[in-house]
Amino acid sequence: MKQSDPGEGVPSVRTEGPGFLTDRDDLEAIREEAVAFIKDSVTKAEARGVVVGLSGGIDSTLTANLAVQALGSERVLGLGLPAHTDGSNAREARTMAEGLGIEFREVDLRPLLDVFEDHVAAAVAPSGGRREIGNVTARLRMCALYYAANARSYLVCGTANRSELLLGYFTKYGDGGADLFPLGDLYKTEVQALAQHVGVPRRIIAKEPTADLWAGQTDAEDLGARYADIDPVLRRVVDRSERVEDAVDALDVDPETAETVAELYVDSLHKRAVPPTPGVDGRGEDDGGSHPLHLAAMANGL
């Protein structure tokens, strides 16, 4: 995919005050760092490659693009894991995989979800609804990604961005389960700019963001605002530790939107933390992380 003008077709974002990394020089540096990060993660883990869940959206398409730059197309596996009747996103995922020259496998998860709803959900929590089943969808995708990764000695290359991670807008042990997140430090608006920079098709960048957990779902509807309004609030409240009131005054955003963003960040702290232990005898404080043996174990399914 050829490079194009990073400003063309990128949704506008309020950039007053603390800036976003959307200049061409910034974007090229980010691209180089993300590519090196993927390559280094795979090398340290002694893995053979990465598997990426392809949804047909901007985050997964960009992640796969960067993985190919880092490892070559022969070491990247794309998995399409649709679960709904609308096949447009699945078709887009296949098209993106073909354009990148990577191996692509597609599995329809709808039959598995039907079995789960009929035999598990009905027995353990009949009152569960669409959102709970949506989380099951994300966790089934995680199972498929890790099965492929374990069988091939690959790492699962997650597609979450910083906006989603800070808002808790991901499923615990679903799309929040991965071995590395190349886009994890980038706000959604920066992801959009980087995608344009590396040549992701405009139609992908302009698509309405969705977690695709049920038909018709959109990020904006779930979160109550668009990322163009959310990201500047996160930049000030989280990155600069400003008060919500000061962020509202500086950005001229809706106060209710800013309060919601701040509440989502606080309420989702548990989703970004390692499950706690009692701390017996001072243990459990630094037992995991990026130790080479830990990374090697991930690649071998341990």
C-alpha positions as CSV (number, residue, x, y, z in Angstrom):
1,M,0.0,0.0,0.0
2,K,1.5,3.3,-1.0
3,Q,1.8,6.3,1.2
4,S,-0.4,9.3,0.8
5,D,-1.0,12.7,2.3
6,P,-1.6,12.3,6.1
7,G,-4.1,15.2,6.2
8,E,-6.4,14.0,3.4
9,G,-9.5,12.3,4.6
10,V,-8.6,12.3,8.3
11,P,-11.5,13.3,10.6
12,S,-11.0,16.6,12.3
13,V,-10.1,16.8,16.0
14,R,-9.9,19.6,18.5
15,T,-6.2,20.1,19.1
16,E,-6.1,23.1,21.4
17,G,-3.6,22.9,24.2
18,P,-1.7,19.6,24.3
19,G,-1.1,18.4,20.8
20,F,-1.7,15.2,19.0
21,L,1.0,13.4,17.0
22,T,-0.4,14.0,13.5
23,D,2.4,15.8,11.7
24,R,4.2,13.8,8.9
25,D,7.5,13.7,10.9
26,D,5.7,12.5,14.0
27,L,3.8,9.8,12.0
28,E,6.9,8.5,10.4
29,A,8.7,8.2,13.7
30,I,5.6,6.4,15.2
31,R,5.6,4.0,12.2
32,E,9.2,3.2,12.7
33,E,8.8,2.7,16.4
34,A,5.8,0.5,16.0
35,V,7.5,-1.7,13.4
36,A,10.6,-2.0,15.6
37,F,8.4,-2.8,18.6
38,I,6.6,-5.7,16.8
39,K,9.9,-7.1,15.5
40,D,11.6,-6.8,18.9
41,S,8.6,-8.5,20.7
42,V,8.6,-11.4,18.3
43,T,12.4,-11.8,18.6
44,K,12.4,-11.7,22.4
45,A,9.6,-14.3,22.5
46,E,11.4,-16.5,20.1
47,A,8.2,-16.6,18.2
48,R,7.7,-17.3,14.5
49,G,5.3,-14.6,13.7
50,V,2.0,-12.9,14.8
51,V,-1.7,-13.5,14.3
52,V,-4.0,-10.5,13.9
53,G,-7.8,-10.6,14.2
54,L,-9.0,-8.8,11.1
55,S,-12.4,-7.1,11.3
56,G,-12.3,-4.9,8.2
57,G,-11.8,-1.8,10.4
58,I,-9.1,0.8,10.8
59,D,-7.3,-0.6,13.9
60,S,-6.9,-4.2,12.7
61,T,-6.0,-3.1,9.2
62,L,-3.3,-0.8,10.4
63,T,-2.0,-3.3,12.9
64,A,-1.7,-5.9,10.2
65,N,0.0,-3.4,7.9
66,L,2.6,-2.6,10.5
67,A,3.1,-6.3,11.3
68,V,3.9,-7.0,7.6
69,Q,6.4,-4.1,7.6
70,A,8.0,-5.6,10.7
71,L,8.0,-9.3,9.8
72,G,7.1,-9.8,6.2
73,S,3.8,-11.0,4.9
74,E,4.8,-14.7,5.3
75,R,5.0,-14.4,9.1
76,V,1.6,-12.7,9.6
77,L,-1.7,-14.6,9.8
78,G,-5.0,-12.8,9.6
79,L,-8.1,-14.3,11.1
80,G,-11.6,-13.2,10.2
81,L,-14.0,-14.1,12.9
82,P,-17.5,-12.8,12.0
83,A,-20.5,-13.5,14.1
84,H,-23.3,-11.5,12.4
85,T,-25.4,-11.7,9.3
86,D,-23.9,-8.5,7.8
87,G,-21.0,-9.7,5.7
88,S,-19.6,-6.4,4.6
89,N,-17.0,-6.2,7.3
90,A,-15.9,-9.8,6.7
91,R,-15.5,-9.1,3.0
92,E,-13.5,-6.0,3.8
93,A,-11.2,-8.1,6.1
94,R,-10.6,-10.5,3.2
95,T,-9.8,-7.7,0.8
96,M,-7.3,-6.1,3.2
97,A,-5.6,-9.5,3.8
98,E,-5.3,-10.0,0.1
99,G,-3.8,-6.5,-0.4
100,L,-1.2,-7.2,2.3
101,G,-0.4,-10.6,0.9
102,I,-0.9,-12.4,4.2
103,E,-2.4,-15.8,4.9
104,F,-6.1,-15.4,5.8
105,R,-8.5,-17.8,7.5
106,E,-12.1,-17.1,8.2
107,V,-14.4,-18.8,10.7
108,D,-18.1,-17.9,11.3
109,L,-18.6,-17.8,15.1
110,R,-22.4,-17.6,14.9
111,P,-22.9,-21.4,15.3
112,L,-20.7,-21.4,18.5
113,L,-22.6,-18.4,19.9
114,D,-25.9,-20.1,19.2
115,V,-24.8,-23.2,21.1
116,F,-23.5,-21.0,24.0
117,E,-26.8,-19.1,24.2
118,D,-28.9,-22.3,24.1
119,H,-26.9,-24.5,26.4
120,V,-24.7,-22.3,28.6
121,A,-26.3,-18.8,28.9
122,A,-29.8,-20.3,29.4
123,A,-28.5,-22.5,32.2
124,V,-26.2,-20.2,34.1
125,A,-27.7,-16.7,33.6
126,P,-31.1,-16.6,31.7
127,S,-31.3,-12.9,32.4
128,G,-28.2,-12.1,30.4
129,G,-28.7,-9.8,27.4
130,R,-27.1,-8.5,24.3
131,R,-24.1,-6.9,26.0
132,E,-23.2,-10.1,27.9
133,I,-23.4,-12.1,24.6
134,G,-21.3,-9.4,22.9
135,N,-18.6,-10.0,25.5
136,V,-18.8,-13.8,24.8
137,T,-18.3,-13.0,21.1
138,A,-15.1,-11.1,22.0
139,R,-13.8,-14.0,24.2
140,L,-14.5,-16.6,21.5
141,R,-12.4,-14.5,19.1
142,M,-9.7,-14.4,21.7
143,C,-9.9,-18.2,22.0
144,A,-9.5,-18.6,18.3
145,L,-6.6,-16.2,18.1
146,Y,-4.7,-17.9,20.9
147,Y,-5.4,-21.4,19.5
148,A,-3.8,-20.3,16.2
149,A,-1.0,-18.6,17.9
150,N,-0.2,-21.5,20.2
151,A,-0.3,-24.0,17.3
152,R,2.1,-21.9,15.2
153,S,4.3,-20.5,18.0
154,Y,3.0,-17.0,17.1
155,L,2.1,-14.1,19.3
156,V,-1.3,-12.5,19.3
157,C,-1.0,-9.0,18.0
158,G,-3.8,-7.0,19.6
159,T,-5.5,-4.1,17.8
160,A,-6.6,-1.9,20.7
161,N,-5.7,1.8,20.8
162,R,-5.1,4.2,23.7
163,S,-8.5,5.7,23.6
164,E,-10.2,2.3,24.0
165,L,-7.8,1.2,26.7
166,L,-8.2,4.3,28.8
167,L,-12.0,4.2,28.4
168,G,-12.2,0.5,29.2
169,Y,-13.9,0.1,25.9
170,F,-12.8,-3.5,25.4
171,T,-13.8,-6.9,26.7
172,K,-11.7,-8.2,29.6
173,Y,-10.0,-11.4,28.3
174,G,-11.5,-10.8,24.9
175,D,-10.1,-8.1,22.7
176,G,-8.2,-6.9,25.8
177,G,-6.3,-10.2,25.7
178,A,-3.2,-10.0,23.6
179,D,0.6,-10.4,23.7
180,L,1.3,-6.9,22.4
181,F,-0.6,-3.8,21.4
182,P,1.3,-1.9,18.7
183,L,-1.3,0.9,18.7
184,G,-1.7,0.9,22.4
185,D,0.0,4.3,22.9
186,L,-2.0,6.1,20.1
187,Y,-5.3,7.9,20.5
188,K,-7.9,7.0,17.9
189,T,-7.4,10.3,16.1
190,E,-3.7,9.5,15.9
191,V,-4.5,6.0,14.6
192,Q,-6.6,7.6,11.9
193,A,-3.7,9.9,10.9
194,L,-1.1,7.1,10.9
195,A,-3.4,4.9,8.8
196,Q,-3.6,7.6,6.2
197,H,0.2,8.0,6.4
198,V,0.9,4.3,5.6
199,G,-1.7,4.1,2.9
200,V,-4.7,2.4,4.4
201,P,-7.6,3.0,2.1
202,R,-9.7,6.1,2.8
203,R,-12.9,4.0,2.9
204,I,-11.5,2.1,5.9
205,I,-10.4,5.3,7.7
206,A,-13.8,6.9,7.2
207,K,-15.8,3.9,8.4
208,E,-17.9,4.4,11.6
209,P,-15.9,2.8,14.4
210,T,-17.5,-0.4,15.9
211,A,-16.4,-3.2,18.2
212,D,-18.7,-5.4,16.0
213,L,-20.1,-7.3,18.9
214,W,-23.6,-7.1,17.5
215,A,-25.3,-5.9,14.4
216,G,-25.5,-2.1,14.2
217,Q,-23.2,-1.4,17.1
218,T,-21.1,1.8,17.0
219,D,-18.5,3.2,19.4
220,A,-20.1,6.7,19.4
221,E,-23.4,5.3,20.5
222,D,-21.9,3.2,23.2
223,L,-19.6,5.9,24.5
224,G,-22.0,8.8,24.0
225,A,-19.5,10.9,21.9
226,R,-17.1,10.7,19.0
227,Y,-13.4,10.2,19.4
228,A,-12.8,13.7,18.0
229,D,-14.4,15.0,21.3
230,I,-13.2,12.2,23.6
231,D,-9.5,12.2,22.8
232,P,-8.8,15.9,23.7
233,V,-10.5,15.3,27.1
234,L,-8.4,12.2,27.7
235,R,-5.2,14.1,26.7
236,R,-5.8,16.7,29.3
237,V,-7.4,14.8,32.1
238,V,-5.2,11.6,31.9
239,D,-2.0,12.7,30.3
240,R,-1.8,16.2,32.0
241,S,-3.8,15.4,35.2
242,E,-6.0,18.5,34.6
243,R,-9.3,18.8,36.3
244,V,-12.4,18.0,34.2
245,E,-13.7,21.6,34.7
246,D,-10.4,23.0,33.3
247,A,-10.6,20.7,30.3
248,V,-14.1,21.8,29.6
249,D,-13.1,25.5,29.7
250,A,-10.1,25.0,27.5
251,L,-11.7,22.8,24.9
252,D,-15.3,24.1,25.0
253,V,-16.6,20.6,25.1
254,D,-20.0,19.6,26.5
255,P,-19.5,19.2,30.3
256,E,-21.6,16.0,30.4
257,T,-19.3,14.4,27.7
258,A,-16.2,15.4,29.7
259,E,-17.6,14.0,32.9
260,T,-18.6,10.7,31.2
261,V,-15.1,10.3,29.7
262,A,-13.5,10.9,33.1
263,E,-15.9,8.4,34.8
264,L,-15.2,5.8,32.2
265,Y,-11.5,6.1,32.8
266,V,-11.8,5.8,36.6
267,D,-14.4,3.0,36.5
268,S,-12.3,0.9,34.1
269,L,-9.1,0.9,36.1
270,H,-9.6,-2.7,37.0
271,K,-9.6,-3.7,33.3
272,R,-6.1,-2.3,32.9
273,A,-4.6,-3.9,36.0
274,V,-3.2,-7.4,36.6
275,P,-5.7,-9.3,38.9
276,P,-4.6,-8.7,42.4
277,T,-3.3,-11.2,44.9
278,P,-3.2,-10.9,48.8
279,G,0.5,-10.0,48.8
280,V,1.5,-12.7,51.2
281,D,5.1,-12.1,52.4
282,G,5.5,-9.3,49.9
283,R,5.0,-11.5,46.9
284,G,3.0,-10.8,43.8
285,E,4.2,-7.2,43.3
286,D,6.4,-7.8,40.3
287,D,6.0,-11.4,39.2
288,G,5.1,-11.0,35.5
289,G,5.7,-8.6,32.7
290,S,8.4,-8.5,30.0
291,H,10.9,-11.0,31.4
292,P,12.3,-12.9,28.4
293,L,11.3,-16.2,29.9
294,H,7.7,-14.9,30.3
295,L,7.7,-13.8,26.6
296,A,9.1,-17.1,25.4
297,A,6.4,-18.9,27.4
298,M,3.7,-16.9,25.7
299,A,4.9,-17.9,22.3
300,N,4.9,-21.6,23.3
301,G,1.4,-21.5,24.8
302,L,2.5,-21.8,28.4
